[in-house]
Amino acid sequence: MQSKLVHSAERAAFKSVLDGFIRKGQKEDASEMAESLISLIEKIMKGSWSDDSFATLRMIAEDTDNKWAHYANRLIKNTDPKILSSFLLNAAYEGGFRGFKTSEEMSEKYKCNIPWIVLMDPTSACNMHCTGCWAAEYGHKQNLSFEVMDKVLTEGKELGIHACLFTGGEPLVRKKDIIRLCEKHQDVAFHAFTNGTLIDDDFCKELLRVGNFFVSVSIEGFKEANDGRRGEGHFDAAIRAMELMKSYKIPFGVSICYTSKNYLDVTSDEFLDMLIDKGCYFAWYFHYMPVGMNASTDLLLSPEQRVYMKDRIRWIRDVKEGKELFAIDFQNDGEFCSGCIAGGKRYCHINAAGDVEPCVFIHYSSANINEKSLLECLRQPLFLKYYEAQPFNKNMLRPCPMLENPEYLQQMVAESGARSTDLEAPESAEQLCGKCVEYAKAWAPVADEIWQESHPN
């Protein structure tokens, strides 16, 4: 009871300062309120965050000409205040601050990984027919029920999980059920990766009403490159979705899979400036993974191309240089989260059949959420192997047990007895990892040289 009262009071205090910060920022410069917000964060997270983290926040807040100060002011002035407040309250306070502490405590208690975020596939169905994707043909066969997704969220909050991402298929095929979840779980931050074609005026109005849900639109370059894979007309539809959300003051991001073919285009000044102009605030960059029986290895990057991506994305989000766009590199940012974040360390994936998988790219499991509790699924043998082995490499530029350390995934799958959960065709760990061996060998010496130079101790 005492804990609930403390939580309620702390949440109310955070919301009060946060709402004041947003109100002031929408009328004028919010830098004067920033110190109050940072001090409150420091009080909550003291001991969990380094002193350098708070010093960096204060440096950004005090320098009103700083790129990120401009970014924050643009975000505050051009975003619906309910959505901005709800996101920061749920993702930052409930998830990043309070929830993170709870998940760390639960991880110690149950001797397993407890994630910060859960990815769910509401459906494997999709309304598009992208080259090389099976979802449109096979996708109608699998769906997570509303009740099961509700169970995941309810049990997850007890473990400290207050953030949920939806993938697919195309998750907005199930947007009515997603909105119901948003209504019921107002203390959870929801996000979806979408092709954008189902975003219309009615959907935008629903986003404004519930306040705790927004999206990232998948895009893979300019029109020719994007439509070559996703089909004629998708680029225009994605741009229309962005423009519509901007008109409603709804913040959004983009999701980009970078390959040996498109890596220059999706990081070019022209492409990034276009995204910012359309109202985009952040970008998820995902390294191409050769997952699936027919996946090509030709799209894997060369070591030189990967070095370029690492340096370019860090330039994009640099404190002083780059662009007013927060870019996240799923493969090259391992040093900022202690390596591989899968297997429940920071996230896990639940596919449309209910199989709880360590990663959205690694389809093996021995636990199904339709049959077991979330905690039982997190304590399945494969996830415990992750818990015991992470990090898989002391060099955080080689974080993955599949792409950069393929021997690990094969060993963990074999020892845990996990089965393939690929919804199209089963693929053994040996088949999957076999496609990564040459890539791992080529990347290792390059990555090791970079790591030793940047981390000599």
C-alpha positions as CSV (number, residue, x, y, z in Angstrom):
1,M,0.0,0.0,0.0
2,Q,2.8,2.4,1.0
3,S,4.6,1.6,-2.3
4,K,1.5,2.4,-4.3
5,L,1.1,5.8,-2.6
6,V,4.7,6.7,-3.2
7,H,4.3,5.7,-6.9
8,S,1.1,7.7,-7.2
9,A,2.7,10.8,-5.6
10,E,5.9,10.5,-7.7
11,R,4.0,10.0,-10.9
12,A,1.8,13.1,-10.1
13,A,4.9,15.2,-9.4
14,F,6.6,14.1,-12.6
15,K,3.4,14.9,-14.6
16,S,3.0,18.3,-13.0
17,V,6.6,19.4,-13.9
18,L,6.3,17.7,-17.3
19,D,3.1,19.4,-18.2
20,G,4.4,22.8,-17.1
21,F,7.5,22.2,-19.2
22,I,5.3,21.5,-22.3
23,R,2.9,24.4,-21.7
24,K,5.8,26.9,-21.4
25,G,7.6,25.4,-24.4
26,Q,4.6,25.8,-26.6
27,K,4.4,29.5,-25.9
28,E,8.1,30.3,-25.6
29,D,11.5,28.7,-24.9
30,A,11.2,25.9,-22.4
31,S,14.8,26.0,-21.2
32,E,13.9,27.7,-17.9
33,M,11.7,24.7,-17.0
34,A,14.3,22.2,-18.1
35,E,16.3,22.3,-14.9
36,S,13.2,21.4,-12.8
37,L,12.6,18.4,-15.0
38,I,16.2,17.3,-15.0
39,S,16.4,17.6,-11.2
40,L,13.3,15.5,-10.8
41,I,14.7,12.8,-13.1
42,E,18.0,12.9,-11.2
43,K,16.1,12.4,-7.9
44,I,14.3,9.3,-9.3
45,M,17.2,7.8,-11.2
46,K,20.1,8.6,-8.8
47,G,22.3,5.5,-8.7
48,S,20.9,4.0,-11.9
49,W,22.2,6.7,-14.3
50,S,25.8,8.0,-14.3
51,D,26.5,11.6,-13.2
52,D,27.7,12.2,-16.8
53,S,24.2,11.6,-18.1
54,F,22.7,14.4,-16.0
55,A,25.6,16.7,-16.9
56,T,24.9,16.1,-20.6
57,L,21.2,16.9,-20.2
58,R,22.1,20.1,-18.4
59,M,24.6,21.0,-21.1
60,I,21.9,20.6,-23.8
61,A,19.3,22.6,-21.7
62,E,21.7,25.5,-21.0
63,D,22.9,26.0,-24.6
64,T,19.8,27.3,-26.3
65,D,21.7,27.3,-29.7
66,N,22.4,23.6,-29.3
67,K,21.0,21.3,-32.0
68,W,19.1,19.2,-29.5
69,A,17.7,22.3,-27.8
70,H,16.3,23.3,-31.2
71,Y,15.0,19.7,-31.7
72,A,13.2,19.8,-28.3
73,N,11.6,23.2,-29.0
74,R,10.4,22.0,-32.4
75,L,9.0,18.8,-30.9
76,I,7.2,20.7,-28.2
77,K,5.8,23.4,-30.4
78,N,4.6,21.0,-33.2
79,T,3.3,18.1,-31.1
80,D,-0.1,17.6,-29.6
81,P,0.5,18.2,-25.8
82,K,-1.6,15.1,-24.7
83,I,0.5,12.8,-26.8
84,L,3.8,14.3,-25.8
85,S,2.9,14.3,-22.1
86,S,1.6,10.7,-22.3
87,F,4.6,9.4,-24.1
88,L,7.1,11.0,-21.7
89,L,5.1,10.0,-18.7
90,N,4.8,6.3,-19.8
91,A,8.0,5.7,-21.7
92,A,10.3,7.8,-19.6
93,Y,8.8,7.7,-16.1
94,E,6.8,4.4,-15.9
95,G,9.2,2.5,-18.3
96,G,12.6,4.1,-18.2
97,F,12.7,5.2,-14.6
98,R,10.4,3.3,-12.3
99,G,9.8,0.3,-14.6
100,F,13.5,-0.1,-15.3
101,K,14.2,-0.4,-11.5
102,T,11.4,-2.9,-11.1
103,S,12.6,-5.0,-14.0
104,E,16.1,-5.1,-12.6
105,E,14.8,-6.2,-9.2
106,M,12.6,-8.9,-10.8
107,S,15.5,-10.1,-12.9
108,E,17.6,-10.6,-9.7
109,K,14.6,-12.3,-8.0
110,Y,13.8,-14.8,-10.8
111,K,17.4,-15.1,-12.1
112,C,16.4,-14.4,-15.7
113,N,16.2,-11.5,-18.1
114,I,13.2,-9.2,-17.6
115,P,12.8,-6.9,-20.7
116,W,12.1,-3.2,-20.7
117,I,9.9,-3.6,-23.8
118,V,7.8,-6.3,-25.4
119,L,7.3,-6.6,-29.2
120,M,4.1,-8.3,-30.3
121,D,2.7,-9.3,-33.7
122,P,-1.1,-8.8,-33.4
123,T,-1.3,-10.5,-36.8
124,S,0.8,-12.1,-39.5
125,A,-1.6,-10.6,-42.1
126,C,-0.6,-7.8,-44.4
127,N,-2.4,-5.7,-47.0
128,M,0.7,-5.4,-49.2
129,H,2.7,-7.8,-51.4
130,C,6.3,-6.9,-50.9
131,T,9.0,-8.7,-52.8
132,G,10.4,-11.7,-50.9
133,C,7.7,-11.4,-48.1
134,W,5.3,-14.2,-47.4
135,A,2.9,-12.3,-45.1
136,A,0.2,-11.4,-47.7
137,E,-0.1,-15.0,-48.8
138,Y,0.2,-16.8,-45.5
139,G,-0.5,-14.1,-43.0
140,H,-4.2,-14.6,-42.5
141,K,-3.5,-17.8,-40.6
142,Q,-2.1,-16.3,-37.4
143,N,-3.4,-13.7,-34.9
144,L,-2.9,-13.0,-31.2
145,S,-6.3,-12.5,-29.5
146,F,-7.1,-9.3,-27.7
147,E,-7.3,-11.3,-24.5
148,V,-3.8,-12.7,-24.9
149,M,-2.3,-9.3,-25.7
150,D,-4.1,-7.9,-22.7
151,K,-2.6,-10.7,-20.5
152,V,0.9,-9.9,-21.7
153,L,0.5,-6.2,-20.8
154,T,-1.1,-6.9,-17.4
155,E,1.5,-9.5,-16.4
156,G,4.3,-7.3,-17.9
157,K,3.4,-4.3,-15.8
158,E,3.9,-6.4,-12.6
159,L,7.4,-7.1,-13.9
160,G,8.1,-3.5,-14.6
161,I,7.3,-3.5,-18.4
162,H,5.5,-0.3,-19.5
163,A,6.4,-0.2,-23.2
164,C,5.0,-2.2,-26.1
165,L,5.8,-2.3,-29.8
166,F,3.7,-3.9,-32.4
167,T,5.2,-5.4,-35.5
168,G,3.7,-7.8,-38.1
169,G,2.5,-8.5,-40.8
170,E,0.9,-5.2,-40.8
171,P,-0.2,-4.4,-37.2
172,L,-2.7,-1.8,-38.2
173,V,-4.8,-4.5,-39.7
174,R,-5.8,-5.0,-36.0
175,K,-5.9,-1.2,-35.2
176,K,-9.3,-1.5,-33.4
177,D,-7.9,-4.0,-30.9
178,I,-4.7,-2.0,-30.5
179,I,-6.8,1.1,-29.7
180,R,-8.7,-1.0,-27.1
181,L,-5.4,-2.0,-25.5
182,C,-4.4,1.7,-25.4
183,E,-7.6,2.6,-23.7
184,K,-7.3,-0.1,-21.1
185,H,-3.5,0.4,-20.4
186,Q,-3.1,4.1,-20.1
187,D,0.2,3.7,-18.2
188,V,1.8,1.9,-21.1
189,A,3.6,3.6,-24.1
190,F,2.5,1.9,-27.3
191,H,4.3,2.1,-30.7
192,A,3.9,0.3,-34.0
193,F,6.0,-0.3,-37.1
194,T,3.6,0.2,-40.1
195,N,3.7,0.4,-43.9
196,G,1.5,3.5,-43.4
197,T,-1.2,2.7,-45.9
198,L,-3.9,2.3,-43.3
199,I,-3.3,5.7,-41.7
200,D,-6.3,8.0,-42.4
201,D,-8.1,10.9,-40.7
202,D,-10.1,8.6,-38.4
203,F,-7.0,6.8,-37.2
204,C,-5.2,10.1,-36.5
205,K,-8.2,11.3,-34.4
206,E,-8.1,8.0,-32.4
207,L,-4.3,8.6,-31.8
208,L,-5.1,12.1,-30.4
209,R,-8.0,10.6,-28.3
210,V,-6.0,7.8,-26.6
211,G,-2.8,9.8,-26.4
212,N,-0.4,6.9,-25.7
213,F,0.2,5.4,-29.1
214,F,2.1,6.5,-32.2
215,V,3.9,4.9,-35.1
216,S,7.0,4.5,-37.3
217,V,6.5,4.3,-41.0
218,S,8.6,1.8,-42.9
219,I,10.5,3.3,-45.8
220,E,13.6,2.2,-47.6
221,G,14.8,5.1,-49.7
222,F,13.3,7.3,-52.4
223,K,10.5,6.2,-54.7
224,E,12.3,4.0,-57.1
225,A,14.3,2.0,-54.5
226,N,11.4,1.8,-52.1
227,D,8.7,0.8,-54.6
228,G,11.0,-1.7,-56.2
229,R,10.7,-3.8,-53.1
230,R,7.4,-2.7,-51.6
231,G,5.3,-2.3,-54.7
232,E,4.3,0.6,-56.9
233,G,2.5,3.4,-55.0
234,H,3.9,2.6,-51.5
235,F,6.3,5.5,-51.4
236,D,3.5,8.0,-52.1
237,A,1.2,6.3,-49.6
238,A,4.0,6.5,-46.9
239,I,4.6,10.2,-47.6
240,R,0.8,10.9,-47.4
241,A,0.7,9.2,-44.0
242,M,3.6,11.3,-42.8
243,E,2.0,14.5,-44.0
244,L,-1.3,13.6,-42.5
245,M,0.2,12.9,-39.1
246,K,2.1,16.2,-39.2
247,S,-1.1,18.1,-39.9
248,Y,-2.6,16.6,-36.8
249,K,0.5,17.4,-34.7
250,I,1.2,13.7,-34.1
251,P,4.9,12.8,-33.8
252,F,6.2,9.8,-35.7
253,G,9.4,8.0,-36.7
254,V,10.5,5.9,-39.6
255,S,11.8,2.3,-39.8
256,I,14.6,1.6,-42.2
257,C,16.3,-1.7,-43.1
258,Y,19.7,-0.8,-44.6
259,T,21.4,-3.1,-47.0
260,S,24.4,-3.2,-49.3
261,K,22.2,-1.7,-52.0
262,N,20.5,1.2,-50.2
263,Y,22.8,2.2,-47.3
264,L,24.0,5.4,-49.0
265,D,20.5,6.6,-50.1
266,V,18.8,6.1,-46.6
267,T,21.5,8.2,-44.9
268,S,21.9,10.9,-47.5
269,D,21.4,14.5,-46.7
270,E,18.5,14.7,-49.2
271,F,16.7,11.7,-47.7
272,L,17.1,12.9,-44.1
273,D,16.1,16.5,-44.9
274,M,13.0,15.1,-46.6
275,L,12.0,13.1,-43.5
276,I,12.5,16.1,-41.2
277,D,10.5,18.3,-43.5
278,K,7.6,15.8,-43.4
279,G,7.6,15.9,-39.6
280,C,9.7,12.9,-38.7
281,Y,11.5,13.0,-35.3
282,F,13.4,9.7,-35.1
283,A,14.6,6.8,-37.2
284,W,15.2,3.2,-36.4
285,Y,18.0,1.8,-38.6
286,F,18.0,-2.0,-38.8
287,H,20.9,-4.0,-40.3
288,Y,19.7,-6.4,-42.9
289,M,19.5,-10.0,-41.6
290,P,19.5,-13.1,-43.9
291,V,16.5,-14.6,-42.1
292,G,14.4,-17.2,-44.0
293,M,15.1,-20.1,-46.2
294,N,15.3,-18.0,-49.4
295,A,17.1,-14.9,-47.8
296,S,19.9,-13.5,-49.9
297,T,23.3,-12.9,-48.5
298,D,24.1,-10.4,-51.3
299,L,22.3,-7.7,-49.3
300,L,24.7,-8.1,-46.3
301,L,27.1,-5.1,-46.0
302,S,30.8,-5.3,-46.6
303,P,33.0,-4.3,-43.6
304,E,33.7,-0.9,-45.3
305,Q,30.0,-0.3,-45.8
306,R,29.2,-1.1,-42.1
307,V,32.0,1.2,-40.9
308,Y,30.3,3.9,-43.0
309,M,26.9,3.2,-41.4
310,K,28.3,3.3,-37.9
311,D,30.1,6.6,-38.4
312,R,27.3,8.2,-40.4
313,I,24.5,7.5,-37.9
314,R,26.6,8.7,-35.1
315,W,27.2,11.9,-37.1
316,I,23.4,12.3,-37.7
317,R,22.7,12.3,-34.0
318,D,25.8,14.1,-32.8
319,V,25.3,16.8,-30.2
320,K,26.7,19.6,-32.4
321,E,26.7,18.3,-36.0
322,G,24.4,16.1,-38.0
323,K,20.6,16.5,-38.3
324,E,17.7,17.3,-36.0
325,L,16.7,13.6,-36.1
326,F,17.3,11.0,-33.4
327,A,18.8,8.0,-35.1
328,I,19.0,4.6,-33.5
329,D,21.3,1.9,-35.1
330,F,20.1,-1.5,-34.0
331,Q,23.4,-3.2,-34.8
332,N,26.1,-0.6,-34.2
333,D,24.9,0.9,-30.9
334,G,25.7,-2.2,-28.8
335,E,28.2,-0.3,-26.6
336,F,25.4,1.9,-25.3
337,C,23.3,-1.0,-24.0
338,S,26.0,-3.6,-23.1
339,G,25.7,-5.7,-26.3
340,C,22.9,-7.9,-27.4
341,I,19.6,-6.7,-25.9
342,A,17.5,-9.8,-27.0
343,G,16.4,-12.8,-25.0
344,G,14.6,-10.5,-22.6
345,K,17.6,-8.5,-21.6
346,R,15.9,-5.3,-22.9
347,Y,13.2,-6.8,-25.2
348,C,11.6,-10.0,-26.5
349,H,9.3,-10.8,-29.4
350,I,6.0,-12.6,-29.4
351,N,4.9,-13.7,-32.9
352,A,1.3,-14.0,-34.2
353,A,1.2,-17.6,-33.2
354,G,2.1,-16.8,-29.6
355,D,5.6,-18.1,-29.7
356,V,7.9,-16.1,-27.4
357,E,11.1,-15.5,-29.3
358,P,14.4,-13.9,-28.1
359,C,14.5,-11.5,-31.1
360,V,12.4,-10.3,-34.0
361,F,15.1,-11.8,-36.2
362,I,15.7,-15.1,-34.4
363,H,12.7,-17.4,-34.7
364,Y,13.3,-20.1,-32.1
365,S,11.4,-20.9,-29.0
366,S,10.1,-23.5,-26.6
367,A,7.3,-21.4,-24.9
368,N,4.0,-20.1,-26.1
369,I,2.1,-17.2,-24.5
370,N,-1.2,-18.9,-25.2
371,E,-0.2,-21.7,-22.9
372,K,2.1,-20.1,-20.3
373,S,2.5,-16.9,-18.3
374,L,4.8,-14.2,-19.5
375,L,7.2,-15.0,-16.6
376,E,7.3,-18.7,-17.5
377,C,8.0,-17.7,-21.1
378,L,10.9,-15.5,-20.0
379,R,12.3,-18.4,-18.0
380,Q,12.2,-20.8,-20.9
381,P,15.5,-22.7,-21.5
382,L,16.6,-20.6,-24.6
383,F,16.1,-17.3,-22.7
384,L,18.1,-18.7,-19.8
385,K,20.9,-19.5,-22.2
386,Y,20.8,-15.8,-23.3
387,Y,20.8,-14.7,-19.6
388,E,23.9,-16.8,-18.8
389,A,25.9,-16.0,-22.0
390,Q,25.3,-12.2,-22.5
391,P,27.3,-10.3,-23.7
392,F,28.3,-12.6,-26.5
393,N,31.4,-10.6,-27.2
394,K,33.5,-8.1,-25.3
395,N,33.6,-6.1,-28.5
396,M,30.2,-4.4,-28.5
397,L,30.5,-3.8,-32.3
398,R,30.0,-7.6,-32.5
399,P,27.0,-8.0,-30.3
400,C,24.7,-10.6,-32.0
401,P,24.8,-14.4,-31.4
402,M,23.7,-14.9,-35.0
403,L,25.2,-12.2,-37.3
404,E,28.6,-11.7,-35.6
405,N,29.0,-14.7,-33.4
406,P,27.0,-17.5,-35.2
407,E,28.5,-20.3,-33.1
408,Y,26.6,-19.0,-30.1
409,L,23.1,-19.2,-31.4
410,Q,23.6,-22.7,-32.8
411,Q,24.9,-23.9,-29.4
412,M,22.1,-22.2,-27.4
413,V,19.3,-23.6,-29.7
414,A,20.8,-27.1,-29.5
415,E,21.3,-27.1,-25.7
416,S,17.9,-25.6,-25.0
417,G,15.9,-27.8,-27.3
418,A,14.2,-24.8,-28.9
419,R,12.4,-25.4,-32.2
420,S,12.1,-23.2,-35.3
421,T,9.0,-20.9,-35.1
422,D,9.3,-19.4,-38.6
423,L,5.8,-19.0,-39.9
424,E,6.7,-19.7,-43.5
425,A,9.1,-22.6,-43.3
426,P,11.3,-24.1,-40.5
427,E,14.9,-23.1,-40.7
428,S,17.5,-24.8,-38.5
429,A,20.0,-22.7,-36.6
430,E,22.8,-24.3,-38.6
431,Q,21.1,-23.2,-41.9
432,L,20.5,-19.6,-40.5
433,C,23.9,-19.2,-39.0
434,G,25.7,-20.7,-42.0
435,K,24.6,-17.7,-44.0
436,C,26.4,-15.4,-41.4
437,V,29.8,-17.2,-41.1
438,E,31.7,-15.4,-43.9
439,Y,30.2,-12.1,-42.8
440,A,31.3,-12.6,-39.2
441,K,34.9,-13.5,-40.3
442,A,35.2,-10.5,-42.5
443,W,33.8,-8.0,-39.9
444,A,35.7,-9.3,-36.9
445,P,39.2,-7.9,-37.6
446,V,37.8,-4.6,-38.7
447,A,35.5,-4.3,-35.7
448,D,38.3,-5.4,-33.3
449,E,40.6,-2.7,-34.6
450,I,38.0,0.0,-34.2
451,W,37.1,-1.2,-30.7
452,Q,40.7,-1.3,-29.5
453,E,41.3,2.2,-30.8
454,S,38.2,3.7,-29.2
455,H,38.3,1.6,-26.0
456,P,42.0,1.1,-25.2
457,N,41.3,0.1,-21.6
